[in-house]
Amino acid sequence: MTSERAQAYGRVTATLAEIGPTKLQAAEQDVLRDAADTLLFCEDADGDPAAQDALAAVDALLDRLVESDRWTTDRAEDLRRDVEACGPWIPR
């Protein structure tokens, strides 16, 4: 784990603490928290099916939040970047 990954994890948890209870349902918060946890302890995201599944779940959740006008695209992209930064860099 690197300090950059730990900082990204801190940003995700801070976001969940600040806005999670008012802007996200409990299950949605769990998706984001689980993904950050999975990626933080992942050594090779490309070779780890759990990491890939976690990122896919985050992408689907954030897409739904934007499509339903619950979140802005900018806010969703910021959180997506922070979650991704919890893990080893994954080229997209």
Jmol script that loads the backbone (N, CA, C; Angstrom):
load data "model"
ATOM      1  N   MET A   1       0.850  -1.172   0.000  1.00  0.00           N
ATOM      2  CA  MET A   1       0.000   0.000   0.000  1.00  0.00           C
ATOM      3  C   MET A   1       0.895   1.233   0.000  1.00  0.00           C
ATOM      4  N   THR A   2       0.448   2.261  -0.687  1.00  0.00           N
ATOM      5  CA  THR A   2       1.194   3.512  -0.746  1.00  0.00           C
ATOM      6  C   THR A   2       0.438   4.600   0.010  1.00  0.00           C
ATOM      7  N   SER A   3       1.139   5.684   0.271  1.00  0.00           N
ATOM      8  CA  SER A   3       0.472   6.799   0.962  1.00  0.00           C
ATOM      9  C   SER A   3      -0.625   7.397   0.080  1.00  0.00           C
ATOM     10  N   GLU A   4      -0.424   7.377  -1.243  1.00  0.00           N
ATOM     11  CA  GLU A   4      -1.446   7.900  -2.150  1.00  0.00           C
ATOM     12  C   GLU A   4      -2.727   7.071  -2.059  1.00  0.00           C
ATOM     13  N   ARG A   5      -2.571   5.755  -1.968  1.00  0.00           N
ATOM     14  CA  ARG A   5      -3.748   4.892  -1.844  1.00  0.00           C
ATOM     15  C   ARG A   5      -4.439   5.125  -0.509  1.00  0.00           C
ATOM     16  N   ALA A   6      -3.663   5.272   0.549  1.00  0.00           N
ATOM     17  CA  ALA A   6      -4.245   5.532   1.872  1.00  0.00           C
ATOM     18  C   ALA A   6      -4.980   6.873   1.886  1.00  0.00           C
ATOM     19  N   GLN A   7      -4.428   7.877   1.214  1.00  0.00           N
ATOM     20  CA  GLN A   7      -5.093   9.175   1.146  1.00  0.00           C
ATOM     21  C   GLN A   7      -6.394   9.082   0.366  1.00  0.00           C
ATOM     22  N   ALA A   8      -6.379   8.332  -0.723  1.00  0.00           N
ATOM     23  CA  ALA A   8      -7.605   8.149  -1.507  1.00  0.00           C
ATOM     24  C   ALA A   8      -8.673   7.455  -0.663  1.00  0.00           C
ATOM     25  N   TYR A   9      -8.262   6.447   0.087  1.00  0.00           N
ATOM     26  CA  TYR A   9      -9.193   5.740   0.974  1.00  0.00           C
ATOM     27  C   TYR A   9      -9.787   6.724   1.989  1.00  0.00           C
ATOM     28  N   GLY A  10      -8.957   7.593   2.509  1.00  0.00           N
ATOM     29  CA  GLY A  10      -9.430   8.615   3.446  1.00  0.00           C
ATOM     30  C   GLY A  10     -10.447   9.548   2.808  1.00  0.00           C
ATOM     31  N   ARG A  11     -10.221   9.902   1.553  1.00  0.00           N
ATOM     32  CA  ARG A  11     -11.188  10.762   0.852  1.00  0.00           C
ATOM     33  C   ARG A  11     -12.517  10.052   0.664  1.00  0.00           C
ATOM     34  N   VAL A  12     -12.469   8.770   0.327  1.00  0.00           N
ATOM     35  CA  VAL A  12     -13.714   8.011   0.149  1.00  0.00           C
ATOM     36  C   VAL A  12     -14.475   7.934   1.460  1.00  0.00           C
ATOM     37  N   THR A  13     -13.784   7.584   2.541  1.00  0.00           N
ATOM     38  CA  THR A  13     -14.472   7.459   3.828  1.00  0.00           C
ATOM     39  C   THR A  13     -14.988   8.820   4.304  1.00  0.00           C
ATOM     40  N   ALA A  14     -14.249   9.893   4.030  1.00  0.00           N
ATOM     41  CA  ALA A  14     -14.719  11.228   4.402  1.00  0.00           C
ATOM     42  C   ALA A  14     -15.976  11.597   3.611  1.00  0.00           C
ATOM     43  N   THR A  15     -15.984  11.270   2.338  1.00  0.00           N
ATOM     44  CA  THR A  15     -17.165  11.540   1.515  1.00  0.00           C
ATOM     45  C   THR A  15     -18.371  10.771   2.047  1.00  0.00           C
ATOM     46  N   LEU A  16     -18.157   9.505   2.378  1.00  0.00           N
ATOM     47  CA  LEU A  16     -19.268   8.706   2.914  1.00  0.00           C
ATOM     48  C   LEU A  16     -19.758   9.254   4.251  1.00  0.00           C
ATOM     49  N   ALA A  17     -18.853   9.734   5.073  1.00  0.00           N
ATOM     50  CA  ALA A  17     -19.249  10.289   6.369  1.00  0.00           C
ATOM     51  C   ALA A  17     -19.989  11.616   6.195  1.00  0.00           C
ATOM     52  N   GLU A  18     -19.539  12.439   5.254  1.00  0.00           N
ATOM     53  CA  GLU A  18     -20.130  13.765   5.053  1.00  0.00           C
ATOM     54  C   GLU A  18     -21.489  13.708   4.381  1.00  0.00           C
ATOM     55  N   ILE A  19     -21.560  12.974   3.276  1.00  0.00           N
ATOM     56  CA  ILE A  19     -22.795  13.018   2.491  1.00  0.00           C
ATOM     57  C   ILE A  19     -23.525  11.687   2.406  1.00  0.00           C
ATOM     58  N   GLY A  20     -22.855  10.636   2.818  1.00  0.00           N
ATOM     59  CA  GLY A  20     -23.457   9.314   2.709  1.00  0.00           C
ATOM     60  C   GLY A  20     -24.844   9.200   3.297  1.00  0.00           C
ATOM     61  N   PRO A  21     -25.011   9.591   4.557  1.00  0.00           N
ATOM     62  CA  PRO A  21     -26.323   9.399   5.182  1.00  0.00           C
ATOM     63  C   PRO A  21     -27.458  10.204   4.530  1.00  0.00           C
ATOM     64  N   THR A  22     -27.138  11.340   3.913  1.00  0.00           N
ATOM     65  CA  THR A  22     -28.197  12.160   3.331  1.00  0.00           C
ATOM     66  C   THR A  22     -28.396  11.931   1.838  1.00  0.00           C
ATOM     67  N   LYS A  23     -27.368  11.469   1.142  1.00  0.00           N
ATOM     68  CA  LYS A  23     -27.444  11.338  -0.311  1.00  0.00           C
ATOM     69  C   LYS A  23     -27.381   9.901  -0.819  1.00  0.00           C
ATOM     70  N   LEU A  24     -27.088   8.965   0.085  1.00  0.00           N
ATOM     71  CA  LEU A  24     -26.956   7.578  -0.333  1.00  0.00           C
ATOM     72  C   LEU A  24     -27.719   6.654   0.602  1.00  0.00           C
ATOM     73  N   GLN A  25     -28.345   5.653   0.034  1.00  0.00           N
ATOM     74  CA  GLN A  25     -28.980   4.630   0.852  1.00  0.00           C
ATOM     75  C   GLN A  25     -27.878   3.749   1.458  1.00  0.00           C
ATOM     76  N   ALA A  26     -28.221   3.043   2.517  1.00  0.00           N
ATOM     77  CA  ALA A  26     -27.232   2.215   3.215  1.00  0.00           C
ATOM     78  C   ALA A  26     -26.562   1.217   2.276  1.00  0.00           C
ATOM     79  N   ALA A  27     -27.321   0.584   1.418  1.00  0.00           N
ATOM     80  CA  ALA A  27     -26.752  -0.398   0.480  1.00  0.00           C
ATOM     81  C   ALA A  27     -25.792   0.271  -0.503  1.00  0.00           C
ATOM     82  N   GLU A  28     -26.101   1.499  -0.896  1.00  0.00           N
ATOM     83  CA  GLU A  28     -25.218   2.232  -1.809  1.00  0.00           C
ATOM     84  C   GLU A  28     -23.911   2.589  -1.115  1.00  0.00           C
ATOM     85  N   GLN A  29     -24.009   2.993   0.143  1.00  0.00           N
ATOM     86  CA  GLN A  29     -22.799   3.270   0.907  1.00  0.00           C
ATOM     87  C   GLN A  29     -21.945   2.011   1.026  1.00  0.00           C
ATOM     88  N   ASP A  30     -22.598   0.878   1.235  1.00  0.00           N
ATOM     89  CA  ASP A  30     -21.875  -0.392   1.366  1.00  0.00           C
ATOM     90  C   ASP A  30     -21.106  -0.736   0.090  1.00  0.00           C
ATOM     91  N   VAL A  31     -21.706  -0.489  -1.065  1.00  0.00           N
ATOM     92  CA  VAL A  31     -21.032  -0.763  -2.335  1.00  0.00           C
ATOM     93  C   VAL A  31     -19.733   0.037  -2.415  1.00  0.00           C
ATOM     94  N   LEU A  32     -19.819   1.304  -2.071  1.00  0.00           N
ATOM     95  CA  LEU A  32     -18.641   2.170  -2.151  1.00  0.00           C
ATOM     96  C   LEU A  32     -17.590   1.794  -1.111  1.00  0.00           C
ATOM     97  N   ARG A  33     -18.032   1.524   0.093  1.00  0.00           N
ATOM     98  CA  ARG A  33     -17.103   1.144   1.171  1.00  0.00           C
ATOM     99  C   ARG A  33     -16.430  -0.185   0.864  1.00  0.00           C
ATOM    100  N   ASP A  34     -17.210  -1.146   0.394  1.00  0.00           N
ATOM    101  CA  ASP A  34     -16.649  -2.458   0.060  1.00  0.00           C
ATOM    102  C   ASP A  34     -15.629  -2.354  -1.074  1.00  0.00           C
ATOM    103  N   ALA A  35     -15.930  -1.540  -2.066  1.00  0.00           N
ATOM    104  CA  ALA A  35     -14.996  -1.365  -3.185  1.00  0.00           C
ATOM    105  C   ALA A  35     -13.697  -0.725  -2.708  1.00  0.00           C
ATOM    106  N   ALA A  36     -13.796   0.312  -1.892  1.00  0.00           N
ATOM    107  CA  ALA A  36     -12.586   0.964  -1.381  1.00  0.00           C
ATOM    108  C   ALA A  36     -11.762  -0.022  -0.557  1.00  0.00           C
ATOM    109  N   ASP A  37     -12.415  -0.803   0.285  1.00  0.00           N
ATOM    110  CA  ASP A  37     -11.710  -1.812   1.086  1.00  0.00           C
ATOM    111  C   ASP A  37     -11.034  -2.851   0.193  1.00  0.00           C
ATOM    112  N   THR A  38     -11.770  -3.355  -0.775  1.00  0.00           N
ATOM    113  CA  THR A  38     -11.233  -4.379  -1.672  1.00  0.00           C
ATOM    114  C   THR A  38     -10.011  -3.866  -2.419  1.00  0.00           C
ATOM    115  N   LEU A  39     -10.117  -2.657  -2.950  1.00  0.00           N
ATOM    116  CA  LEU A  39      -9.012  -2.103  -3.728  1.00  0.00           C
ATOM    117  C   LEU A  39      -7.815  -1.743  -2.859  1.00  0.00           C
ATOM    118  N   LEU A  40      -8.055  -1.285  -1.656  1.00  0.00           N
ATOM    119  CA  LEU A  40      -6.960  -0.890  -0.781  1.00  0.00           C
ATOM    120  C   LEU A  40      -6.034  -2.070  -0.497  1.00  0.00           C
ATOM    121  N   PHE A  41      -6.605  -3.247  -0.350  1.00  0.00           N
ATOM    122  CA  PHE A  41      -5.807  -4.425  -0.009  1.00  0.00           C
ATOM    123  C   PHE A  41      -5.449  -5.280  -1.225  1.00  0.00           C
ATOM    124  N   CYS A  42      -5.746  -4.791  -2.398  1.00  0.00           N
ATOM    125  CA  CYS A  42      -5.479  -5.511  -3.634  1.00  0.00           C
ATOM    126  C   CYS A  42      -4.046  -5.236  -4.098  1.00  0.00           C
ATOM    127  N   GLU A  43      -3.395  -6.267  -4.593  1.00  0.00           N
ATOM    128  CA  GLU A  43      -2.036  -6.098  -5.109  1.00  0.00           C
ATOM    129  C   GLU A  43      -2.006  -5.984  -6.627  1.00  0.00           C
ATOM    130  N   ASP A  44      -2.946  -6.617  -7.310  1.00  0.00           N
ATOM    131  CA  ASP A  44      -2.976  -6.613  -8.767  1.00  0.00           C
ATOM    132  C   ASP A  44      -4.426  -6.550  -9.223  1.00  0.00           C
ATOM    133  N   ALA A  45      -4.910  -5.348  -9.449  1.00  0.00           N
ATOM    134  CA  ALA A  45      -6.324  -5.171  -9.779  1.00  0.00           C
ATOM    135  C   ALA A  45      -6.699  -5.853 -11.087  1.00  0.00           C
ATOM    136  N   ASP A  46      -5.770  -5.892 -12.046  1.00  0.00           N
ATOM    137  CA  ASP A  46      -6.084  -6.537 -13.323  1.00  0.00           C
ATOM    138  C   ASP A  46      -6.274  -8.039 -13.166  1.00  0.00           C
ATOM    139  N   GLY A  47      -5.577  -8.635 -12.205  1.00  0.00           N
ATOM    140  CA  GLY A  47      -5.670 -10.070 -12.011  1.00  0.00           C
ATOM    141  C   GLY A  47      -6.573 -10.490 -10.871  1.00  0.00           C
ATOM    142  N   ASP A  48      -7.272  -9.551 -10.287  1.00  0.00           N
ATOM    143  CA  ASP A  48      -8.112  -9.838  -9.123  1.00  0.00           C
ATOM    144  C   ASP A  48      -9.582  -9.663  -9.500  1.00  0.00           C
ATOM    145  N   PRO A  49     -10.301 -10.764  -9.657  1.00  0.00           N
ATOM    146  CA  PRO A  49     -11.714 -10.660 -10.040  1.00  0.00           C
ATOM    147  C   PRO A  49     -12.549  -9.861  -9.035  1.00  0.00           C
ATOM    148  N   ALA A  50     -12.217  -9.939  -7.744  1.00  0.00           N
ATOM    149  CA  ALA A  50     -12.976  -9.181  -6.742  1.00  0.00           C
ATOM    150  C   ALA A  50     -12.804  -7.684  -6.963  1.00  0.00           C
ATOM    151  N   ALA A  51     -11.601  -7.270  -7.330  1.00  0.00           N
ATOM    152  CA  ALA A  51     -11.362  -5.844  -7.603  1.00  0.00           C
ATOM    153  C   ALA A  51     -12.132  -5.399  -8.834  1.00  0.00           C
ATOM    154  N   GLN A  52     -12.127  -6.221  -9.862  1.00  0.00           N
ATOM    155  CA  GLN A  52     -12.866  -5.888 -11.081  1.00  0.00           C
ATOM    156  C   GLN A  52     -14.366  -5.805 -10.810  1.00  0.00           C
ATOM    157  N   ASP A  53     -14.877  -6.743 -10.033  1.00  0.00           N
ATOM    158  CA  ASP A  53     -16.303  -6.730  -9.673  1.00  0.00           C
ATOM    159  C   ASP A  53     -16.644  -5.494  -8.847  1.00  0.00           C
ATOM    160  N   ALA A  54     -15.755  -5.127  -7.930  1.00  0.00           N
ATOM    161  CA  ALA A  54     -15.986  -3.954  -7.083  1.00  0.00           C
ATOM    162  C   ALA A  54     -16.045  -2.688  -7.925  1.00  0.00           C
ATOM    163  N   LEU A  55     -15.123  -2.552  -8.868  1.00  0.00           N
ATOM    164  CA  LEU A  55     -15.138  -1.373  -9.741  1.00  0.00           C
ATOM    165  C   LEU A  55     -16.373  -1.340 -10.629  1.00  0.00           C
ATOM    166  N   ALA A  56     -16.778  -2.492 -11.115  1.00  0.00           N
ATOM    167  CA  ALA A  56     -17.986  -2.548 -11.944  1.00  0.00           C
ATOM    168  C   ALA A  56     -19.216  -2.137 -11.129  1.00  0.00           C
ATOM    169  N   ALA A  57     -19.271  -2.565  -9.875  1.00  0.00           N
ATOM    170  CA  ALA A  57     -20.398  -2.192  -9.010  1.00  0.00           C
ATOM    171  C   ALA A  57     -20.410  -0.691  -8.743  1.00  0.00           C
ATOM    172  N   VAL A  58     -19.236  -0.109  -8.538  1.00  0.00           N
ATOM    173  CA  VAL A  58     -19.141   1.341  -8.317  1.00  0.00           C
ATOM    174  C   VAL A  58     -19.582   2.082  -9.571  1.00  0.00           C
ATOM    175  N   ASP A  59     -19.080   1.649 -10.727  1.00  0.00           N
ATOM    176  CA  ASP A  59     -19.471   2.300 -11.980  1.00  0.00           C
ATOM    177  C   ASP A  59     -20.984   2.255 -12.181  1.00  0.00           C
ATOM    178  N   ALA A  60     -21.575   1.092 -11.952  1.00  0.00           N
ATOM    179  CA  ALA A  60     -23.021   0.955 -12.129  1.00  0.00           C
ATOM    180  C   ALA A  60     -23.784   1.845 -11.150  1.00  0.00           C
ATOM    181  N   LEU A  61     -23.343   1.870  -9.900  1.00  0.00           N
ATOM    182  CA  LEU A  61     -24.005   2.698  -8.892  1.00  0.00           C
ATOM    183  C   LEU A  61     -23.910   4.176  -9.252  1.00  0.00           C
ATOM    184  N   LEU A  62     -22.721   4.634  -9.571  1.00  0.00           N
ATOM    185  CA  LEU A  62     -22.554   6.059  -9.871  1.00  0.00           C
ATOM    186  C   LEU A  62     -23.299   6.443 -11.141  1.00  0.00           C
ATOM    187  N   ASP A  63     -23.329   5.563 -12.116  1.00  0.00           N
ATOM    188  CA  ASP A  63     -24.114   5.837 -13.328  1.00  0.00           C
ATOM    189  C   ASP A  63     -25.593   5.992 -12.989  1.00  0.00           C
ATOM    190  N   ARG A  64     -26.110   5.109 -12.132  1.00  0.00           N
ATOM    191  CA  ARG A  64     -27.526   5.213 -11.724  1.00  0.00           C
ATOM    192  C   ARG A  64     -27.791   6.518 -10.972  1.00  0.00           C
ATOM    193  N   LEU A  65     -26.855   6.910 -10.099  1.00  0.00           N
ATOM    194  CA  LEU A  65     -27.044   8.142  -9.336  1.00  0.00           C
ATOM    195  C   LEU A  65     -27.096   9.361 -10.252  1.00  0.00           C
ATOM    196  N   VAL A  66     -26.262   9.380 -11.270  1.00  0.00           N
ATOM    197  CA  VAL A  66     -26.253  10.502 -12.218  1.00  0.00           C
ATOM    198  C   VAL A  66     -27.499  10.468 -13.089  1.00  0.00           C
ATOM    199  N   GLU A  67     -27.828   9.292 -13.606  1.00  0.00           N
ATOM    200  CA  GLU A  67     -29.005   9.170 -14.489  1.00  0.00           C
ATOM    201  C   GLU A  67     -30.299   9.553 -13.783  1.00  0.00           C
ATOM    202  N   SER A  68     -30.365   9.312 -12.482  1.00  0.00           N
ATOM    203  CA  SER A  68     -31.576   9.639 -11.729  1.00  0.00           C
ATOM    204  C   SER A  68     -31.551  11.068 -11.188  1.00  0.00           C
ATOM    205  N   ASP A  69     -30.514  11.815 -11.546  1.00  0.00           N
ATOM    206  CA  ASP A  69     -30.348  13.204 -11.099  1.00  0.00           C
ATOM    207  C   ASP A  69     -30.176  13.343  -9.595  1.00  0.00           C
ATOM    208  N   ARG A  70     -29.751  12.277  -8.943  1.00  0.00           N
ATOM    209  CA  ARG A  70     -29.463  12.361  -7.510  1.00  0.00           C
ATOM    210  C   ARG A  70     -28.079  12.947  -7.275  1.00  0.00           C
ATOM    211  N   TRP A  71     -27.164  12.727  -8.233  1.00  0.00           N
ATOM    212  CA  TRP A  71     -25.802  13.251  -8.143  1.00  0.00           C
ATOM    213  C   TRP A  71     -25.448  13.928  -9.454  1.00  0.00           C
ATOM    214  N   THR A  72     -24.528  14.876  -9.368  1.00  0.00           N
ATOM    215  CA  THR A  72     -24.011  15.488 -10.585  1.00  0.00           C
ATOM    216  C   THR A  72     -22.925  14.592 -11.173  1.00  0.00           C
ATOM    217  N   THR A  73     -22.686  14.774 -12.447  1.00  0.00           N
ATOM    218  CA  THR A  73     -21.619  14.024 -13.111  1.00  0.00           C
ATOM    219  C   THR A  73     -20.276  14.317 -12.462  1.00  0.00           C
ATOM    220  N   ASP A  74     -20.028  15.571 -12.140  1.00  0.00           N
ATOM    221  CA  ASP A  74     -18.744  15.952 -11.536  1.00  0.00           C
ATOM    222  C   ASP A  74     -18.528  15.259 -10.191  1.00  0.00           C
ATOM    223  N   ARG A  75     -19.545  15.260  -9.362  1.00  0.00           N
ATOM    224  CA  ARG A  75     -19.414  14.618  -8.049  1.00  0.00           C
ATOM    225  C   ARG A  75     -19.176  13.118  -8.209  1.00  0.00           C
ATOM    226  N   ALA A  76     -19.898  12.490  -9.112  1.00  0.00           N
ATOM    227  CA  ALA A  76     -19.728  11.054  -9.340  1.00  0.00           C
ATOM    228  C   ALA A  76     -18.333  10.746  -9.866  1.00  0.00           C
ATOM    229  N   GLU A  77     -17.833  11.553 -10.794  1.00  0.00           N
ATOM    230  CA  GLU A  77     -16.491  11.330 -11.338  1.00  0.00           C
ATOM    231  C   GLU A  77     -15.419  11.516 -10.264  1.00  0.00           C
ATOM    232  N   ASP A  78     -15.591  12.500  -9.398  1.00  0.00           N
ATOM    233  CA  ASP A  78     -14.633  12.696  -8.308  1.00  0.00           C
ATOM    234  C   ASP A  78     -14.581  11.471  -7.401  1.00  0.00           C
ATOM    235  N   LEU A  79     -15.748  10.959  -7.049  1.00  0.00           N
ATOM    236  CA  LEU A  79     -15.777   9.790  -6.171  1.00  0.00           C
ATOM    237  C   LEU A  79     -15.245   8.557  -6.891  1.00  0.00           C
ATOM    238  N   ARG A  80     -15.573   8.412  -8.161  1.00  0.00           N
ATOM    239  CA  ARG A  80     -15.060   7.285  -8.950  1.00  0.00           C
ATOM    240  C   ARG A  80     -13.528   7.303  -8.956  1.00  0.00           C
ATOM    241  N   ARG A  81     -12.948   8.466  -9.187  1.00  0.00           N
ATOM    242  CA  ARG A  81     -11.481   8.588  -9.184  1.00  0.00           C
ATOM    243  C   ARG A  81     -10.902   8.238  -7.822  1.00  0.00           C
ATOM    244  N   ASP A  82     -11.550   8.696  -6.760  1.00  0.00           N
ATOM    245  CA  ASP A  82     -11.044   8.393  -5.419  1.00  0.00           C
ATOM    246  C   ASP A  82     -11.114   6.894  -5.115  1.00  0.00           C
ATOM    247  N   VAL A  83     -12.209   6.256  -5.494  1.00  0.00           N
ATOM    248  CA  VAL A  83     -12.321   4.810  -5.255  1.00  0.00           C
ATOM    249  C   VAL A  83     -11.248   4.077  -6.060  1.00  0.00           C
ATOM    250  N   GLU A  84     -11.109   4.425  -7.326  1.00  0.00           N
ATOM    251  CA  GLU A  84     -10.100   3.775  -8.157  1.00  0.00           C
ATOM    252  C   GLU A  84      -8.697   3.973  -7.590  1.00  0.00           C
ATOM    253  N   ALA A  85      -8.438   5.146  -7.034  1.00  0.00           N
ATOM    254  CA  ALA A  85      -7.114   5.460  -6.486  1.00  0.00           C
ATOM    255  C   ALA A  85      -6.794   4.681  -5.217  1.00  0.00           C
ATOM    256  N   CYS A  86      -7.786   4.023  -4.641  1.00  0.00           N
ATOM    257  CA  CYS A  86      -7.529   3.177  -3.472  1.00  0.00           C
ATOM    258  C   CYS A  86      -6.729   1.935  -3.843  1.00  0.00           C
ATOM    259  N   GLY A  87      -6.785   1.560  -5.094  1.00  0.00           N
ATOM    260  CA  GLY A  87      -6.112   0.343  -5.533  1.00  0.00           C
ATOM    261  C   GLY A  87      -4.901   0.640  -6.368  1.00  0.00           C
ATOM    262  N   PRO A  88      -4.236  -0.430  -6.789  1.00  0.00           N
ATOM    263  CA  PRO A  88      -3.127  -0.246  -7.723  1.00  0.00           C
ATOM    264  C   PRO A  88      -3.685   0.347  -9.007  1.00  0.00           C
ATOM    265  N   TRP A  89      -2.936   1.173  -9.646  1.00  0.00           N
ATOM    266  CA  TRP A  89      -3.429   1.886 -10.818  1.00  0.00           C
ATOM    267  C   TRP A  89      -3.977   0.921 -11.841  1.00  0.00           C
ATOM    268  N   ILE A  90      -5.164   1.240 -12.339  1.00  0.00           N
ATOM    269  CA  ILE A  90      -5.827   0.419 -13.340  1.00  0.00           C
ATOM    270  C   ILE A  90      -6.010   1.267 -14.604  1.00  0.00           C
ATOM    271  N   PRO A  91      -5.287   0.975 -15.671  1.00  0.00           N
ATOM    272  CA  PRO A  91      -5.499   1.758 -16.888  1.00  0.00           C
ATOM    273  C   PRO A  91      -6.900   1.541 -17.444  1.00  0.00           C
ATOM    274  N   ARG A  92      -7.553   2.625 -17.875  1.00  0.00           N
ATOM    275  CA  ARG A  92      -8.903   2.525 -18.449  1.00  0.00           C
ATOM    276  C   ARG A  92      -8.890   3.063 -19.839  1.00  0.00           C
TER     277      ARG A  92
END
end "model"
wireframe off; spacefill off
backbone 0.3
color backbone group
